[in-house]
Amino acid sequence: AHLWFGDMVTMNWFNDVWMKEVFANFMADKSTGASSDKSVYDLKFLTGHFPAAYSVDRTLGANPIRQVLDNLQNAGMMYGPIIYDKAP
């Protein structure tokens, strides 16, 4: 999905890094879901995203989906289960 939609979902700055990651994961899931039974797909989507996201969301390590980045050297710290699993 990163390759398919490229600049359409690539942010100007890392404050919205969640958007490109969410969109890529969401579209990847949707494309695989189109070829499977809807009830199986919905369950797989739920079990594939919710446990990882909410296990972090209930801890002190939780962070908002949209984050402010003041220094580009810290961009790698923005990625994790909240971005990849909760946002979709």
DOKEPA-456253 format. One record per atom (N, C-alpha, C): atom name; z, x, y. Coordinates in nm, 4 decimals. Layout:
<atoms>
 atome        z        x        y
    CA        Z        X        Y
...
</atoms>
This chain:
<atoms>
 atome        z        x        y
     N   0.0000   0.0820  -0.1201
    CA   0.0000   0.0000   0.0000
     C   0.0000   0.0858   0.1258
     N   0.0629   0.2049   0.1201
    CA   0.0569   0.2955   0.2348
     C  -0.0884   0.3300   0.2658
     N  -0.1652   0.3567   0.1628
    CA  -0.3053   0.3945   0.1819
     C  -0.3898   0.2767   0.2277
     N  -0.3612   0.1581   0.1760
    CA  -0.4428   0.0417   0.2081
     C  -0.4247  -0.0043   0.3519
     N  -0.3009   0.0007   0.4017
    CA  -0.2722  -0.0568   0.5323
     C  -0.2431   0.0475   0.6398
     N  -0.2219   0.1717   0.5993
    CA  -0.2037   0.2859   0.6887
     C  -0.1494   0.2585   0.8261
     N  -0.2343   0.2683   0.9270
    CA  -0.1921   0.2582   1.0659
     C  -0.1409   0.1188   1.1035
     N  -0.1749   0.0191   1.0260
    CA  -0.1282  -0.1159   1.0584
     C   0.0232  -0.1265   1.0480
     N   0.0854  -0.0494   0.9610
    CA   0.2295  -0.0591   0.9425
     C   0.3014   0.0725   0.9701
     N   0.2300   0.1725   1.0189
    CA   0.2943   0.2991   1.0519
     C   0.3505   0.2894   1.1931
     N   0.4778   0.3201   1.2034
    CA   0.5489   0.3032   1.3294
     C   0.5174   0.4167   1.4268
     N   0.5398   0.3906   1.5549
    CA   0.5204   0.4940   1.6564
     C   0.6302   0.5993   1.6480
     N   0.7496   0.5570   1.6122
    CA   0.8638   0.6475   1.5985
     C   0.9463   0.5985   1.4808
     N   1.0382   0.6748   1.4339
    CA   1.1089   0.6451   1.3106
     C   1.2116   0.5324   1.3199
     N   1.2312   0.4723   1.4364
    CA   1.3245   0.3606   1.4470
     C   1.2839   0.2467   1.3537
     N   1.1561   0.2332   1.3302
    CA   1.1072   0.1254   1.2449
     C   1.0516   0.1772   1.1125
     N   1.1114   0.2838   1.0603
    CA   1.0653   0.3392   0.9331
     C   1.0743   0.2351   0.8214
     N   1.1686   0.1434   0.8333
    CA   1.1846   0.0400   0.7310
     C   1.0569  -0.0426   0.7157
     N   0.9849  -0.0655   0.8252
    CA   0.8678  -0.1528   0.8185
     C   0.7613  -0.0976   0.7248
     N   0.7286   0.0295   0.7363
    CA   0.6238   0.0833   0.6499
     C   0.6703   0.0888   0.5054
     N   0.7964   0.1206   0.4822
    CA   0.8470   0.1281   0.3451
     C   0.8594  -0.0109   0.2842
     N   0.9088  -0.1049   0.3611
    CA   0.9210  -0.2424   0.3121
     C   0.7837  -0.2988   0.2788
     N   0.6913  -0.2805   0.3695
    CA   0.5589  -0.3364   0.3491
     C   0.4919  -0.2752   0.2265
     N   0.5049  -0.1452   0.2108
    CA   0.4443  -0.0779   0.0952
     C   0.5055  -0.1290  -0.0346
     N   0.6369  -0.1356  -0.0404
    CA   0.7023  -0.1841  -0.1620
     C   0.6723  -0.3310  -0.1875
     N   0.6738  -0.4103  -0.0824
    CA   0.6474  -0.5531  -0.0970
     C   0.5059  -0.5777  -0.1492
     N   0.4091  -0.5079  -0.0920
    CA   0.2712  -0.5254  -0.1362
     C   0.2494  -0.4713  -0.2771
     N   0.3164  -0.3631  -0.3111
    CA   0.3065  -0.3110  -0.4478
     C   0.3618  -0.4137  -0.5455
     N   0.4748  -0.4735  -0.5125
    CA   0.5326  -0.5771  -0.5987
     C   0.4430  -0.6999  -0.6063
     N   0.3897  -0.7398  -0.4924
    CA   0.3016  -0.8577  -0.4914
     C   0.1758  -0.8346  -0.5748
     N   0.1199  -0.7153  -0.5659
    CA  -0.0027  -0.6886  -0.6412
     C   0.0233  -0.6895  -0.7910
     N   0.1376  -0.6409  -0.8331
    CA   0.1688  -0.6464  -0.9766
     C   0.2105  -0.7875  -1.0166
     N   0.2693  -0.8607  -0.9239
    CA   0.3114  -0.9976  -0.9545
     C   0.1956  -1.0930  -0.9743
     N   0.0836  -1.0632  -0.9134
    CA  -0.0328  -1.1507  -0.9247
     C  -0.0862  -1.1575  -1.0673
     N  -0.0587  -1.0546  -1.1456
    CA  -0.1114  -1.0527  -1.2822
     C  -0.0066  -1.0912  -1.3867
     N   0.1078  -1.1429  -1.3415
    CA   0.2107  -1.1805  -1.4388
     C   0.2587  -1.3229  -1.4146
     N   0.3352  -1.3723  -1.5075
    CA   0.3948  -1.5049  -1.4989
     C   0.4880  -1.5083  -1.3770
     N   0.4764  -1.6125  -1.2937
    CA   0.5548  -1.6188  -1.1704
     C   0.7045  -1.6147  -1.1960
     N   0.7526  -1.6837  -1.2952
    CA   0.8968  -1.6845  -1.3207
     C   0.9456  -1.5466  -1.3648
     N   0.8646  -1.4754  -1.4410
    CA   0.9004  -1.3401  -1.4834
     C   0.8953  -1.2464  -1.3625
     N   0.7934  -1.2623  -1.2791
    CA   0.7796  -1.1785  -1.1595
     C   0.8977  -1.1988  -1.0648
     N   0.9339  -1.3251  -1.0387
    CA   1.0445  -1.3527  -0.9465
     C   1.1745  -1.2906  -0.9958
     N   1.2004  -1.3012  -1.1251
    CA   1.3212  -1.2421  -1.1820
     C   1.3170  -1.0898  -1.1724
     N   1.2019  -1.0313  -1.2017
    CA   1.1874  -0.8857  -1.1936
     C   1.2054  -0.8378  -1.0492
     N   1.1511  -0.9111  -0.9528
    CA   1.1675  -0.8750  -0.8119
     C   1.3154  -0.8786  -0.7734
     N   1.3820  -0.9837  -0.8128
    CA   1.5237  -1.0002  -0.7819
     C   1.6074  -0.8890  -0.8447
     N   1.5893  -0.8660  -0.9727
    CA   1.6707  -0.7648  -1.0411
     C   1.6295  -0.6223  -1.0045
     N   1.5094  -0.6049  -0.9574
    CA   1.4635  -0.4725  -0.9186
     C   1.5092  -0.4300  -0.7799
     N   1.5399  -0.5265  -0.6936
    CA   1.5761  -0.4946  -0.5553
     C   1.7222  -0.5233  -0.5208
     N   1.7722  -0.6394  -0.5568
    CA   1.9026  -0.6815  -0.5075
     C   2.0194  -0.5932  -0.5526
     N   2.0344  -0.5607  -0.6823
    CA   2.1519  -0.4808  -0.7217
     C   2.1613  -0.3468  -0.6484
     N   2.0519  -0.2757  -0.6362
    CA   2.0547  -0.1451  -0.5685
     C   2.0891  -0.1601  -0.4208
     N   2.0301  -0.2578  -0.3560
    CA   2.0541  -0.2761  -0.2129
     C   2.1967  -0.3203  -0.1850
     N   2.2423  -0.4211  -0.2561
    CA   2.3741  -0.4747  -0.2273
     C   2.4872  -0.3865  -0.2776
     N   2.4603  -0.2980  -0.3727
    CA   2.5650  -0.2052  -0.4146
     C   2.5958  -0.1066  -0.3022
     N   2.4971  -0.0740  -0.2215
    CA   2.5192   0.0129  -0.1055
     C   2.5671  -0.0694   0.0130
     N   2.5160  -0.1899   0.0278
    CA   2.5463  -0.2730   0.1437
     C   2.6949  -0.3080   0.1509
     N   2.7637  -0.3046   0.0394
    CA   2.9063  -0.3389   0.0365
     C   2.9958  -0.2171   0.0577
     N   2.9397  -0.1037   0.0929
    CA   3.0182   0.0187   0.1064
     C   3.0182   0.0685   0.2508
     N   3.0965   0.1710   0.2741
    CA   3.0986   0.2336   0.4067
     C   2.9676   0.3062   0.4364
     N   2.8865   0.3310   0.3335
    CA   2.7581   0.3974   0.3528
     C   2.6466   0.3041   0.3958
     N   2.6785   0.1766   0.4159
    CA   2.5776   0.0790   0.4574
     C   2.5265   0.1116   0.5969
     N   2.4023   0.0788   0.6196
    CA   2.3428   0.0991   0.7509
     C   2.2482  -0.0164   0.7805
     N   2.2206  -0.0398   0.9084
    CA   2.1251  -0.1460   0.9411
     C   1.9852  -0.1096   0.8925
     N   1.9038  -0.2104   0.8704
    CA   1.7665  -0.1863   0.8287
     C   1.6923  -0.1109   0.9385
     N   1.7062  -0.1569   1.0621
    CA   1.6433  -0.0866   1.1758
     C   1.7461   0.0097   1.2323
     N   1.7106   0.1373   1.2360
    CA   1.8017   0.2408   1.2817
     C   1.7398   0.3176   1.3979
     N   1.8256   0.3688   1.4838
    CA   1.7805   0.4513   1.5959
     C   1.7822   0.5969   1.5514
     N   1.6751   0.6673   1.5801
    CA   1.6654   0.8087   1.5460
     C   1.6477   0.8889   1.6745
     N   1.7482   0.9712   1.7051
    CA   1.7421   1.0531   1.8261
     C   1.6788   1.1893   1.8014
     N   1.6884   1.2384   1.6784
    CA   1.6396   1.3725   1.6469
     C   1.5533   1.3656   1.5214
     N   1.4301   1.4081   1.5297
    CA   1.3362   1.4013   1.4181
     C   1.3856   1.4770   1.2950
     N   1.4709   1.5773   1.3145
    CA   1.5252   1.6523   1.2008
     C   1.6088   1.5640   1.1087
     N   1.6571   1.4510   1.1575
    CA   1.7420   1.3613   1.0786
     C   1.6645   1.2461   1.0144
     N   1.5337   1.2476   1.0233
    CA   1.4524   1.1363   0.9716
     C   1.4751   1.1130   0.8226
     N   1.4945   1.2169   0.7456
    CA   1.5163   1.2022   0.6022
     C   1.6417   1.1247   0.5675
     N   1.7361   1.1177   0.6590
    CA   1.8621   1.0462   0.6351
     C   1.8447   0.8943   0.6439
     N   1.7311   0.8491   0.6905
    CA   1.7105   0.7061   0.7116
     C   1.6652   0.6328   0.5855
     N   1.6208   0.7061   0.4865
    CA   1.5667   0.6450   0.3660
     C   1.6768   0.6216   0.2640
     N   1.6635   0.5155   0.1859
    CA   1.7614   0.4869   0.0822
     C   1.7476   0.3438   0.0348
     N   1.8435   0.2965  -0.0460
    CA   1.8344   0.1621  -0.1025
     C   1.8277   0.0502   0.0007
     N   1.8900   0.0683   0.1158
    CA   1.8833  -0.0369   0.2177
     C   1.7387  -0.0548   0.2626
     N   1.6691   0.0547   0.2859
    CA   1.5296   0.0481   0.3305
     C   1.4391  -0.0012   0.2184
     N   1.4504   0.0588   0.1014
    CA   1.3551   0.0311  -0.0064
     C   1.3835  -0.0985  -0.0817
     N   1.5092  -0.1385  -0.0913
    CA   1.5427  -0.2528  -0.1759
     C   1.5901  -0.3753  -0.1015
     N   1.6688  -0.3596   0.0029
    CA   1.7213  -0.4776   0.0740
     C   1.6156  -0.5409   0.1628
     N   1.5431  -0.4588   0.2344
    CA   1.4483  -0.5116   0.3305
     C   1.3409  -0.6029   0.2691
     N   1.2819  -0.5684   0.1522
    CA   1.1809  -0.6598   0.0973
     C   1.2370  -0.7970   0.0667
</atoms>
